[in-house]
Amino acid sequence: MKQDMIVILDLGSTENTVLARAIRALGVYSEIYPHDITAAELKALPNVKGVIINGGPNHVIDGVDIDVLPEIYKAGVPVMAAGHDKACCEVKLPQLTDDVEAIKNAVQSFVFDTCKAEANWNMTNFVNDQIELIRRQVGDKKVLLALSGGVDSSVVAALLLKAIGNNLVCVHVNHGLMRKGESEAVIEVFKNQLNANLIYVDATDRFLSKLENVADPEQKRKIIGGEFIRVFEEEARKLNGIDFLGQGTIYPDIVESGTKTAKMVKSHHNVGGLPEDLQFELVEPLRQLFKDEVRACGVELGLPYDMVYRQPFPGPGLGVRCLGAITRDRLETVRESDAILREEFQLAGLDKKVWQYFTVVPNFKSVGVRDNARSFDWPVIIRAVNTVDAMTATIEPIDWSILMKITDRILKEVKNVNRVCYDLSPKPNATIEWE
């Protein structure tokens, strides 16, 4: 990477990602590292212009108050303390908030005047850097890419196509946990319109068999992630010269999967779910980007607007929206109710306004009435959230008439449902997905 960088050392602050995004919004690249990084490790990072020690309420591990190593203060770059009272820091700043604009104003002088960093972090430079790094890593060998058709994998595909062209082999796996019409749309866009080298694998029975009677969400994620890799290994053995696996891992995946200081929120299929005996070398060109930056990268690469701003969809798919142990009938209830929600949001213009919206079906039933008789059926829960970076999220206030129309359609058109609920929980305390 040729861009200047400000390093954030994590002492348990809940605003680490907000601080990193605020610095990037100033045009300067920033990354979060563990509190116990050594001076040698710090100096080995490219173009570090300064360090921010970001304190917080969670700076205790196993009952011991943690701090950065003393050698960091003598590493030869300016050090600022945010929410941290060390006297040896050159610059001190009060405890930060979660307001990106406020943080930009607070750290601007340190970043530019004290650290002398240049505002050279932008998508043009990022894309050029990644193309160079991909070519250096891959050479003339082939990359196998998991192409779900979502934003992350689509942008990775575009980057890899620019970098290695026909040496990219895209594989779309239908694990039976896709949204209604999803696989058909992937084939149409990528194979028929973009002429990508696309292999389609229908592994529905295989995945659902592995997930049978598995209720724990972390175990489900790991099974899905591990099985994905096995499918790719099998496809790779049918091809020649496949040594690399492309993935759409992004920065929130890394952060939320846990560091030494920050507790894990949840593992991601492309972080915590990978098997230890992975037979590929990973290519993850988006692992430095937040979600809004991934979209900006897609625009820079010239991808169509509808593809770049497509609604996010988790790697485990509907598997984390069919709560608890997955059953085929309840999975179909999630799929059909989700299709109704998406159709009505599009008709109401909410698909351009709401960042992510979906339905969830829990693994319990309630008493209701259907056809003048007692019913014992599932509830469907609607969730609609807005966010910039997927680290925090707010609830979209949906017009009552729209909610009633969606409710009426789900109750009439989806089998075995007798209640529809609307989830009002922001992130935090909730996460965006239920599992």
KAGI-V509752 format. One record per backbone hydrogen bond with DSSP energy under -0.5 kcal/mol. CO is the residue of the C=O (numbers start at 0). NH is the residue of the N-H. Records with the same first field share a line. If there is no record, write none. Layout:
CO = NH, NH
This chain:
3 = 28
4 = 6, 48, 49
5 = 30
6 = 8, 51
7 = 9, 32
8 = 10, 53
9 = 34
10 = 55
11 = 57
12 = 15
14 = 18
15 = 19
16 = 20
17 = 21
18 = 22
19 = 23
20 = 24
21 = 25
22 = 25, 27
23 = 26
26 = 120
28 = 5
30 = 7
32 = 9
33 = 36
34 = 68
37 = 41
38 = 42
39 = 43
40 = 44
41 = 44
44 = 47
46 = 4
48 = 77
49 = 6
50 = 52, 79
51 = 8, 53
52 = 54, 81
53 = 10, 12
55 = 58
57 = 59
58 = 65
60 = 63
63 = 60
68 = 71
69 = 72
70 = 73
71 = 74
77 = 50
78 = 89, 90
79 = 52, 81
80 = 82, 92
81 = 54
85 = 88
90 = 80
92 = 82
97 = 99
98 = 102
99 = 103
100 = 104
101 = 105
102 = 106
103 = 107
106 = 110
107 = 111
108 = 112, 113
109 = 114
110 = 116
117 = 119
119 = 121
121 = 125
122 = 126
123 = 127
124 = 128
125 = 129
126 = 130
127 = 131
128 = 132
129 = 133
130 = 134
131 = 135
132 = 136
133 = 137
134 = 138
137 = 140
141 = 242, 243
142 = 144, 168
143 = 245
144 = 146, 170
145 = 147
149 = 153
150 = 154
151 = 155
152 = 156
153 = 157
154 = 158
155 = 159
156 = 160
157 = 161
158 = 162
159 = 163, 164
160 = 164
163 = 166
164 = 167
166 = 142, 168
167 = 169
168 = 144
169 = 198
170 = 146, 172
171 = 173, 200
172 = 174
173 = 202
176 = 317
178 = 181
180 = 184
181 = 185
182 = 186
183 = 187
184 = 188
185 = 189, 190
186 = 190, 191
187 = 192
188 = 193
189 = 195
195 = 197
196 = 169
198 = 171
200 = 173, 202
202 = 206
203 = 207
204 = 208
205 = 209
206 = 210
208 = 211
210 = 213, 325
212 = 214
213 = 325
215 = 219
216 = 220
217 = 221
218 = 222
219 = 223
220 = 224
221 = 225
222 = 226
223 = 227
224 = 228
225 = 229
226 = 230
227 = 231
228 = 232
229 = 233
230 = 234
231 = 235
232 = 236
233 = 237
234 = 237
235 = 238
240 = 141, 242
242 = 280
243 = 143
244 = 282
245 = 145
249 = 252, 253
250 = 254
251 = 255
252 = 256
254 = 257
255 = 264, 265
261 = 258
267 = 270, 271, 272
270 = 273
274 = 277
280 = 244
282 = 246
283 = 286
285 = 250, 288
288 = 250
289 = 293
290 = 294
291 = 295
292 = 296
293 = 297
294 = 298
295 = 299
296 = 300
297 = 302
298 = 301
303 = 306, 307
304 = 308
306 = 309
313 = 316
315 = 318
316 = 319
317 = 320, 321
319 = 434
320 = 322, 360
326 = 330
327 = 331
328 = 332
329 = 333
330 = 334
331 = 335
332 = 336
333 = 337
334 = 338
335 = 339
336 = 340
337 = 341
338 = 342
339 = 343
340 = 344
341 = 345
342 = 346
343 = 347
344 = 349, 350
345 = 348
348 = 351
349 = 352, 353
354 = 311
355 = 384
357 = 382
359 = 380
360 = 322
363 = 378
365 = 376
367 = 374
369 = 372
372 = 369
374 = 367
376 = 365
377 = 417, 418
379 = 420
380 = 359
381 = 422
382 = 357
383 = 395
384 = 354, 355
385 = 393
387 = 291
392 = 426
393 = 385
395 = 397
398 = 401, 402
399 = 403
400 = 404
401 = 405
402 = 406
403 = 407
404 = 408
405 = 409
406 = 410
407 = 411
408 = 412
409 = 413
412 = 414
413 = 416
415 = 377
418 = 379
420 = 381
423 = 425
425 = 429
426 = 392
